[in-house]
Amino acid sequence: MKDVSSGVCYNLILYETKRVLTKHVLTNRVFMKLRIATCTLIGLLSGIFCWFLMKKFHQDAGDFRWAIRLARRLISRESLYDSPFEQYPLTAGLFAVPFVRLRPEFAAGLFYGISSTLLAFGLTKHSYRRLLIFLTYPYCAGLLAVQWSPIIAASAFFPLLLPITMAKPQIGIPVFLTRLTRRGLVACLFIGALSLVSVPRWPMLWVGQMKNYEHFIPLLILPGPILLLALWRFRDRDALLLLLAACMPQRWFFDSFILWLIPKSRREMIWTVFLSWGLAIWRWYHVPHSFTQVGRWTVFFVYLPMLVVVLLRGGDPVRNQTEAGC
C-alpha cells in the first residue's frame, strides 16, 4: 500500500513538473515571437521614415554617405581621404560595403532600420519599458542625419557587434570599454586586422583628417566639470560610461544617444527622454553659432540628467548590470 501511494505521489509530481515546464516554454515562445515582431516593426517604421526623409529633402544617404564613399574607394583602390569631409575610419567603410550598390536613400533607410531593430532587440531582453529610448530627441536627430549612434548602442548587448564601435570611435570607445567581452575583443581584433591588410597606412591617413573635425568635449564646457561627481559611483559601469563619453570629442546632439544605455527604470527613462527635448526647443529658436553652444546645451539637457540618474541610483553595480541586460 505504501509503495502504491509513493508511486502515485511520484507520478503527480512528475506530471505537475512537466505541466509547469511546458507552460514556461510556451510562455517564452510567445514572448520571443512578440519581441521579434515588435523589434521588426520598430525597424521597419524607422527605416521607411528615414528613407522618406532622405528622398523628400534630397539628402542622398545623409552622413552615412561618407561611409559608403569610403567603401567604394576601398573597392576601386582609390585614395581614401582626398576630401576634408571624409572623417570616418576605414572600419566604417568595411561595414558599409554591403550598401555600395544600393540607391543612397534606400541604403540610408536600410542601415537605420537594421540599427533600430538590433537596438530594440537588445533593449527588450527583460522588458519593454526601455523602448522609450526611441522617443529621445538625440535618436530623432540621428535619424535625420543617418548616424551610427543607434547601432553602436546596440553593440552593448551583442558581443559580436562590438566591432561596430570602431566605425565612429569618439562615441564607440565608451561603449567598447564598458561592455568589453572576450568574444567582442576577438571580433574587434579581426576587423582591425582586416582593415590593416586592406590598407596598411589608413590609420595615419585618418589621423591626418582629424584637424578638420570640428567638435566640443562635454567635460571641458561649463558646467561640464560637474560631471566629475560621477566618480562617486566609480564602481558603477554606467558612471564610467558617462565619464568616458564626457571626455570624447563630439559634434552634434545625436552623439549623446549612447547615454540612454544608462537609464533602466521607467521613471529614469521618462524623465531623461522628456528633458532631451529641451535640446529640440532650444534648437528650434536658436541657430548655434559655435560647437561650444551645442556642447553646453547638450550638457544641460542630457549629461546632467544622466549624472542625476547615476547619483540617485542605489549604486549596486551588480544590480545595475543585471538590469541592463548586457
Kinemage of the C-alpha trace (Angstrom):
@kinemage 1
@onewidth
@group {chain A} dominant
@subgroup {mainchain}
@vectorlist {calphas} color= white
{ca met a 1} P 0.000 0.000 0.000
{ca lys a 2} L 2.851 2.348 0.881
{ca asp a 3} L 4.544 1.582 -2.450
{ca val a 4} L 1.336 2.398 -4.321
{ca ser a 5} L 0.977 5.741 -2.509
{ca ser a 6} L 4.613 6.597 -3.236
{ca gly a 7} L 4.124 5.776 -6.896
{ca val a 8} L 1.024 7.955 -7.124
{ca cys a 9} L 2.806 10.875 -5.455
{ca tyr a 10} L 5.775 10.465 -7.768
{ca asn a 11} L 3.553 10.467 -10.850
{ca leu a 12} L 1.662 13.543 -9.619
{ca ile a 13} L 4.909 15.419 -9.012
{ca leu a 14} L 6.231 14.364 -12.416
{ca tyr a 15} L 3.012 15.434 -14.133
{ca glu a 16} L 2.960 18.804 -12.373
{ca thr a 17} L 6.623 19.418 -13.207
{ca lys a 18} L 6.016 18.647 -16.882
{ca arg a 19} L 2.968 20.915 -16.908
{ca val a 20} L 4.859 23.830 -15.377
{ca leu a 21} L 7.842 23.377 -17.719
{ca thr a 22} L 5.574 23.164 -20.767
{ca lys a 23} L 3.753 26.324 -19.715
{ca his a 24} L 7.083 28.081 -19.154
{ca val a 25} L 8.390 27.053 -22.595
{ca leu a 26} L 5.178 28.171 -24.303
{ca thr a 27} L 5.274 31.498 -22.454
{ca asn a 28} L 8.876 32.054 -23.540
{ca arg a 29} L 7.995 31.238 -27.147
{ca val a 30} L 5.102 33.684 -27.141
{ca phe a 31} L 7.289 36.360 -25.552
{ca met a 32} L 10.052 35.785 -28.125
{ca lys a 33} L 7.618 35.964 -31.060
{ca leu a 34} L 6.115 39.170 -29.696
{ca arg a 35} L 9.592 40.560 -29.079
{ca ile a 36} L 10.752 39.792 -32.620
{ca ala a 37} L 7.561 41.245 -34.119
{ca thr a 38} L 7.857 44.440 -32.038
{ca cys a 39} L 11.523 44.980 -32.860
{ca thr a 40} L 10.945 44.296 -36.554
{ca leu a 41} L 8.082 46.804 -36.611
{ca ile a 42} L 10.280 49.453 -34.989
{ca gly a 43} L 12.998 48.774 -37.547
{ca leu a 44} L 10.570 48.937 -40.476
{ca leu a 45} L 8.982 52.189 -39.345
{ca ser a 46} L 12.286 53.905 -38.626
{ca gly a 47} L 13.840 52.635 -41.858
{ca ile a 48} L 10.901 53.698 -44.023
{ca phe a 49} L 10.732 57.113 -42.358
{ca cys a 50} L 14.482 57.592 -42.804
{ca trp a 51} L 14.204 56.646 -46.485
{ca phe a 52} L 11.285 59.055 -46.899
{ca leu a 53} L 13.198 61.958 -45.355
{ca met a 54} L 16.292 61.327 -47.465
{ca lys a 55} L 14.142 61.119 -50.603
{ca lys a 56} L 11.932 64.081 -49.742
{ca phe a 57} L 14.736 66.504 -48.899
{ca his a 58} L 17.307 65.148 -51.390
{ca gln a 59} L 19.809 64.244 -48.676
{ca asp a 60} L 21.406 61.317 -50.525
{ca ala a 61} L 22.284 58.875 -47.676
{ca gly a 62} L 22.805 61.564 -45.036
{ca asp a 63} L 26.057 61.265 -43.118
{ca phe a 64} L 26.108 57.553 -43.956
{ca arg a 65} L 27.122 58.537 -47.487
{ca trp a 66} L 30.669 59.152 -46.240
{ca ala a 67} L 30.981 55.553 -45.090
{ca ile a 68} L 29.588 54.369 -48.442
{ca arg a 69} L 32.030 56.654 -50.266
{ca leu a 70} L 34.868 55.157 -48.238
{ca ala a 71} L 33.707 51.640 -49.136
{ca arg a 72} L 33.536 52.468 -52.840
{ca arg a 73} L 37.020 53.940 -52.836
{ca leu a 74} L 38.325 50.911 -50.972
{ca ile a 75} L 36.832 48.575 -53.590
{ca ser a 76} L 38.134 50.630 -56.505
{ca arg a 77} L 41.550 51.110 -54.843
{ca glu a 78} L 41.292 54.907 -54.971
{ca ser a 79} L 42.605 57.424 -52.455
{ca leu a 80} L 40.523 57.105 -49.267
{ca tyr a 81} L 40.980 60.557 -47.771
{ca asp a 82} L 41.073 63.003 -50.660
{ca ser a 83} L 38.321 65.167 -49.115
{ca pro a 84} L 38.491 67.111 -45.828
{ca phe a 85} L 34.907 65.975 -45.149
{ca glu a 86} L 35.868 62.285 -45.164
{ca gln a 87} L 36.491 61.811 -41.459
{ca tyr a 88} L 35.410 58.225 -40.813
{ca pro a 89} L 37.949 55.458 -40.154
{ca leu a 90} L 38.321 52.699 -42.730
{ca thr a 91} L 36.434 50.335 -40.405
{ca ala a 92} L 33.259 52.322 -41.154
{ca gly a 93} L 33.886 51.718 -44.844
{ca leu a 94} L 34.173 47.970 -44.262
{ca phe a 95} L 30.744 47.894 -42.631
{ca ala a 96} L 29.302 49.955 -45.495
{ca val a 97} L 30.491 47.579 -48.244
{ca pro a 98} L 27.112 45.713 -48.433
{ca phe a 99} L 25.382 49.042 -49.168
{ca val a 100} L 27.524 50.336 -52.046
{ca arg a 101} L 25.303 49.017 -54.862
{ca leu a 102} L 22.066 50.309 -53.344
{ca arg a 103} L 20.408 53.638 -54.080
{ca pro a 104} L 21.646 56.130 -51.441
{ca glu a 105} L 18.209 56.809 -49.932
{ca phe a 106} L 17.409 53.104 -49.713
{ca ala a 107} L 20.831 52.367 -48.209
{ca ala a 108} L 20.216 55.020 -45.550
{ca gly a 109} L 16.788 53.626 -44.658
{ca leu a 110} L 18.043 50.048 -44.583
{ca phe a 111} L 21.014 50.969 -42.398
{ca tyr a 112} L 18.938 52.912 -39.882
{ca gly a 113} L 16.194 50.276 -39.882
{ca ile a 114} L 18.661 47.472 -39.120
{ca ser a 115} L 20.306 49.607 -36.433
{ca ser a 116} L 16.953 50.293 -34.752
{ca thr a 117} L 15.870 46.649 -34.943
{ca leu a 118} L 19.053 45.402 -33.293
{ca leu a 119} L 18.867 48.070 -30.595
{ca ala a 120} L 15.228 47.276 -29.859
{ca phe a 121} L 16.007 43.549 -29.614
{ca gly a 122} L 18.773 44.213 -27.113
{ca leu a 123} L 16.651 46.556 -25.022
{ca thr a 124} L 13.692 44.139 -24.755
{ca lys a 125} L 15.581 41.226 -23.236
{ca his a 126} L 13.784 41.690 -19.902
{ca ser a 127} L 11.017 44.235 -20.512
{ca tyr a 128} L 9.686 46.779 -22.980
{ca arg a 129} L 9.993 49.946 -20.893
{ca arg a 130} L 13.416 50.805 -22.312
{ca leu a 131} L 11.919 51.160 -25.784
{ca leu a 132} L 11.185 54.725 -24.691
{ca ile a 133} L 14.717 55.341 -25.931
{ca phe a 134} L 13.253 55.724 -29.420
{ca leu a 135} L 11.373 58.826 -28.284
{ca thr a 136} L 14.522 60.757 -27.365
{ca tyr a 137} L 15.499 63.819 -29.342
{ca pro a 138} L 19.072 62.524 -29.997
{ca tyr a 139} L 17.550 59.437 -31.659
{ca cys a 140} L 15.392 61.623 -33.905
{ca ala a 141} L 18.372 63.866 -34.677
{ca gly a 142} L 20.365 60.758 -35.562
{ca leu a 143} L 17.593 59.599 -37.882
{ca leu a 144} L 17.614 62.931 -39.704
{ca ala a 145} L 21.373 62.634 -40.229
{ca val a 146} L 21.547 58.793 -40.597
{ca gln a 147} L 24.020 58.368 -37.774
{ca trp a 148} L 25.857 55.398 -36.234
{ca ser a 149} L 24.776 56.024 -32.637
{ca pro a 150} L 21.817 53.544 -32.547
{ca ile a 151} L 23.826 50.583 -33.812
{ca ile a 152} L 26.749 51.499 -31.552
{ca ala a 153} L 24.304 51.493 -28.624
{ca ala a 154} L 23.023 48.106 -29.858
{ca ser a 155} L 26.564 46.690 -29.755
{ca ala a 156} L 26.402 46.967 -25.956
{ca phe a 157} L 24.020 43.984 -25.964
{ca phe a 158} L 25.719 41.715 -28.510
{ca pro a 159} L 29.453 40.940 -28.189
{ca leu a 160} L 29.853 40.121 -31.887
{ca leu a 161} L 28.540 43.598 -32.738
{ca leu a 162} L 31.223 45.294 -30.644
{ca pro a 163} L 33.449 45.987 -33.712
{ca ile a 164} L 30.764 48.496 -34.785
{ca thr a 165} L 32.198 50.787 -32.108
{ca met a 166} L 35.250 51.129 -34.380
{ca ala a 167} L 33.138 52.845 -37.059
{ca lys a 168} L 32.886 56.030 -35.005
{ca pro a 169} L 35.440 55.781 -32.172
{ca gln a 170} L 34.596 59.073 -30.471
{ca ile a 171} L 31.258 57.608 -29.351
{ca gly a 172} L 32.235 53.958 -29.691
{ca ile a 173} L 35.119 53.944 -27.187
{ca pro a 174} L 32.886 54.477 -24.084
{ca val a 175} L 30.673 51.557 -25.157
{ca phe a 176} L 33.689 49.407 -26.040
{ca leu a 177} L 35.433 49.941 -22.703
{ca thr a 178} L 32.315 49.395 -20.574
{ca arg a 179} L 30.919 46.389 -22.486
{ca leu a 180} L 34.125 44.586 -23.439
{ca thr a 181} L 33.998 40.777 -23.534
{ca arg a 182} L 36.434 38.167 -24.792
{ca arg a 183} L 34.333 37.416 -27.889
{ca gly a 184} L 33.860 41.120 -28.541
{ca leu a 185} L 37.604 41.751 -28.285
{ca val a 186} L 38.381 38.904 -30.700
{ca ala a 187} L 35.826 40.285 -33.166
{ca cys a 188} L 37.348 43.772 -32.907
{ca leu a 189} L 40.859 42.426 -33.466
{ca phe a 190} L 39.637 40.578 -36.559
{ca ile a 191} L 38.046 43.697 -38.091
{ca gly a 192} L 41.071 45.784 -37.178
{ca ala a 193} L 43.421 43.267 -38.815
{ca leu a 194} L 41.208 43.092 -41.915
{ca ser a 195} L 41.319 46.874 -42.295
{ca leu a 196} L 45.110 46.940 -41.968
{ca val a 197} L 45.510 44.176 -44.524
{ca ser a 198} L 43.298 46.166 -46.905
{ca val a 199} L 45.132 49.490 -46.462
{ca pro a 200} L 48.105 49.301 -44.052
{ca arg a 201} L 48.570 53.094 -43.830
{ca trp a 202} L 44.960 54.078 -43.258
{ca pro a 203} L 45.287 54.920 -39.500
{ca met a 204} L 47.923 57.565 -40.245
{ca leu a 205} L 45.875 58.961 -43.114
{ca trp a 206} L 42.773 59.072 -40.937
{ca val a 207} L 44.533 60.804 -38.033
{ca gly a 208} L 45.641 63.458 -40.505
{ca gln a 209} L 41.972 64.199 -41.203
{ca met a 210} L 41.203 64.942 -37.548
{ca lys a 211} L 42.312 68.555 -37.939
{ca asn a 212} L 39.126 69.053 -39.974
{ca tyr a 213} L 36.857 67.653 -37.259
{ca glu a 214} L 35.007 70.492 -35.502
{ca his a 215} L 33.854 69.387 -32.085
{ca phe a 216} L 33.247 70.005 -28.398
{ca ile a 217} L 34.241 67.986 -25.339
{ca pro a 218} L 31.413 67.937 -22.747
{ca leu a 219} L 33.719 67.758 -19.731
{ca leu a 220} L 35.572 70.918 -20.766
{ca ile a 221} L 32.489 73.085 -21.331
{ca leu a 222} L 30.829 74.778 -18.370
{ca pro a 223} L 29.068 73.285 -16.470
{ca gly a 224} L 30.752 70.091 -17.744
{ca pro a 225} L 33.266 69.713 -14.873
{ca ile a 226} L 30.318 68.901 -12.584
{ca leu a 227} L 30.213 65.532 -14.355
{ca leu a 228} L 33.287 64.528 -12.341
{ca leu a 229} L 30.840 63.860 -9.495
{ca ala a 230} L 30.125 60.576 -11.287
{ca leu a 231} L 33.401 59.380 -9.736
{ca trp a 232} L 31.370 58.991 -6.529
{ca arg a 233} L 29.890 55.888 -8.194
{ca phe a 234} L 33.142 54.755 -9.801
{ca arg a 235} L 32.216 51.087 -9.363
{ca asp a 236} L 29.050 51.560 -11.399
{ca arg a 237} L 29.606 50.797 -15.079
{ca asp a 238} L 27.044 53.434 -16.041
{ca ala a 239} L 29.008 56.107 -14.198
{ca leu a 240} L 32.100 55.052 -16.123
{ca leu a 241} L 30.172 55.240 -19.401
{ca leu a 242} L 29.053 58.770 -18.540
{ca leu a 243} L 32.570 59.931 -17.685
{ca leu a 244} L 34.158 58.363 -20.754
{ca ala a 245} L 31.520 59.876 -23.038
{ca ala a 246} L 32.090 63.285 -21.427
{ca cys a 247} L 35.782 63.057 -22.355
{ca met a 248} L 35.161 62.281 -26.025
{ca pro a 249} L 35.093 64.899 -28.823
{ca gln a 250} L 31.559 65.229 -30.230
{ca arg a 251} L 29.879 67.292 -32.900
{ca trp a 252} L 26.079 67.281 -32.538
{ca phe a 253} L 23.165 66.198 -30.351
{ca phe a 254} L 22.961 62.653 -31.760
{ca asp a 255} L 26.389 61.752 -30.358
{ca ser a 256} L 24.935 61.707 -26.829
{ca phe a 257} L 22.408 58.993 -27.717
{ca ile a 258} L 24.605 56.214 -26.275
{ca leu a 259} L 23.968 57.669 -22.804
{ca trp a 260} L 20.492 56.131 -22.878
{ca leu a 261} L 22.191 52.863 -22.022
{ca ile a 262} L 22.250 54.334 -18.503
{ca pro a 263} L 18.531 54.697 -17.542
{ca lys a 264} L 16.920 51.411 -16.509
{ca ser a 265} L 13.705 52.135 -14.597
{ca arg a 266} L 10.562 53.591 -16.125
{ca arg a 267} L 10.994 56.790 -14.115
{ca glu a 268} L 14.595 57.239 -15.283
{ca met a 269} L 13.577 56.667 -18.886
{ca ile a 270} L 10.596 59.036 -18.843
{ca trp a 271} L 12.429 61.963 -17.266
{ca thr a 272} L 15.570 61.697 -19.393
{ca val a 273} L 13.502 61.340 -22.577
{ca phe a 274} L 11.366 64.334 -21.599
{ca leu a 275} L 14.362 66.550 -20.786
{ca ser a 276} L 16.135 65.613 -24.022
{ca trp a 277} L 13.504 67.554 -25.952
{ca gly a 278} L 14.796 70.716 -24.323
{ca leu a 279} L 17.515 70.475 -26.969
{ca ala a 280} L 14.900 70.444 -29.713
{ca ile a 281} L 13.136 73.501 -28.280
{ca trp a 282} L 16.414 75.381 -27.938
{ca arg a 283} L 17.469 74.365 -31.460
{ca trp a 284} L 14.093 75.468 -32.857
{ca tyr a 285} L 14.502 79.020 -31.587
{ca his a 286} L 18.289 79.388 -31.805
{ca val a 287} L 20.837 78.722 -34.512
{ca pro a 288} L 24.064 77.612 -32.776
{ca his a 289} L 26.933 79.970 -33.519
{ca ser a 290} L 29.572 77.519 -32.325
{ca phe a 291} L 30.011 73.910 -31.281
{ca thr a 292} L 30.641 75.195 -27.762
{ca gln a 293} L 26.996 76.284 -27.651
{ca val a 294} L 25.896 72.886 -28.891
{ca gly a 295} L 28.017 71.243 -26.213
{ca arg a 296} L 26.781 73.476 -23.389
{ca trp a 297} L 23.121 72.710 -24.052
{ca thr a 298} L 23.874 69.029 -24.546
{ca val a 299} L 25.460 69.029 -21.100
{ca phe a 300} L 22.421 70.776 -19.598
{ca phe a 301} L 19.727 68.598 -21.149
{ca val a 302} L 21.468 65.208 -21.469
{ca tyr a 303} L 24.653 64.847 -19.431
{ca leu a 304} L 23.482 66.462 -16.194
{ca pro a 305} L 20.192 64.475 -16.103
{ca met a 306} L 22.235 61.299 -16.628
{ca leu a 307} L 24.518 62.355 -13.774
{ca val a 308} L 21.470 62.713 -11.521
{ca val a 309} L 20.317 59.225 -12.555
{ca val a 310} L 23.705 57.741 -11.678
{ca leu a 311} L 23.999 59.550 -8.331
{ca leu a 312} L 20.454 58.864 -7.133
{ca arg a 313} L 20.523 55.214 -8.047
{ca gly a 314} L 21.224 52.610 -5.379
{ca gly a 315} L 24.815 52.270 -6.501
{ca asp a 316} L 24.796 48.452 -6.668
{ca pro a 317} L 26.917 47.703 -9.759
{ca val a 318} L 25.825 44.072 -9.902
{ca arg a 319} L 22.140 45.000 -9.865
{ca asn a 320} L 22.646 47.733 -12.430
{ca gln a 321} L 24.467 45.381 -14.756
{ca thr a 322} L 21.727 42.751 -14.402
{ca glu a 323} L 19.009 45.288 -15.172
{ca ala a 324} L 20.958 46.468 -18.182
{ca gly a 325} L 20.745 43.043 -19.729
{ca cys a 326} L 24.146 43.449 -21.325
